[in-house]
Amino acid sequence: MASKYNATVYQSENGIVSGTFLAEVNDEGKMLRSNWIQFTKYDGTDVYDLYLRMRFEKSEFTIVRDGGQGYKNKLMGLALPPAYQEAAK
């Protein structure tokens, strides 16, 4: 089954990026699920976006619809063991 993740999300506080993750984003720009916070009762719904924004209210989330390429690029820049580097390609 193909991944439904269609965007890279950058989490920042005070203009400093503190996290990067994959997300499935709907046509309205709402995060429906991510590879960051999983197994909430809101996964797959519009409420998931609200849940993240309320839980991390000091954070800003910048959504880039790039099919997750930004996240993959970030992984490739990390010093990961070889098995993880291959999986990120």
N, C-alpha and C positions, 0 to 999 in steps of 0.2 A: 504494500500500500504506500502510495506517495505521501510525503509530508504535506500537511496543509499550511505549514509555516510559510508565510509570504512576505515577511518584513523583518528588518532588524530594528530593534528598539534600543535607544541609548538613554540610560537613566542618569540624571545629573542633579547635583545640588550646588547652588551658588555658582552655576556656570561650569562646574568641573564634572566631567563624566566619571561616574562611579561604577557603572555596570553596562554590559552589552548583552542582549539576549535575543532569541528568536521569538516571534509571535505570529499567530494567525490573526489577521486584521480583516474586519468586514468592510463593506463598501462605504460605511459611514466613518471609518477610521477608528473604530473601537477594537481594542484587543479582546479576543475571545478566549485565548489560551496562550501559554508560552512554555518554553523549556526552562524557565526560571522558577516560578511558583506553580506547582502542580497539585492535583488532587484536592482542589477546593470544591465545594459544592456548586461553584459558579462556572467551572470550566465549560467552554462552548457557548456561553451566553454573554449578552451585552453587560451583564452585571459584573463579570470578571474584570473589565476595564475599571469600573467604579471601585471595585474591591481593592485593586492595586493602588489606585490613586488616593483612596482614603487611608489605606494601611501605610502608605509611604507618602504622606501629605507634604513633606518637605522636598520631595523629589519632583523633577520635571521629567516627562517622558517624550522623547522625540522619536516619532515613528517614520521609518524610511521604507517604502515599498520597493524592495530590491530583491525579493525572493530569498532573502537571508544572506546575500553575498557579503554585506558588511560584517556580519557575525563570522562567516567563514574566513574572511580576510583577517579579522582580529585573532582567530584561533591560529592561523598560519604564522602570525607574528610572535606567538608565544613559544617558549622553550618546552615543548611537550615531548613525551616519549614517542618514538617512531610509530607505534601502533595508532596513537591518537592523531598524529600528523597525517597519516594515510586516510583516516576516517574523515578528516576535515576537508579533504580535497573534493 
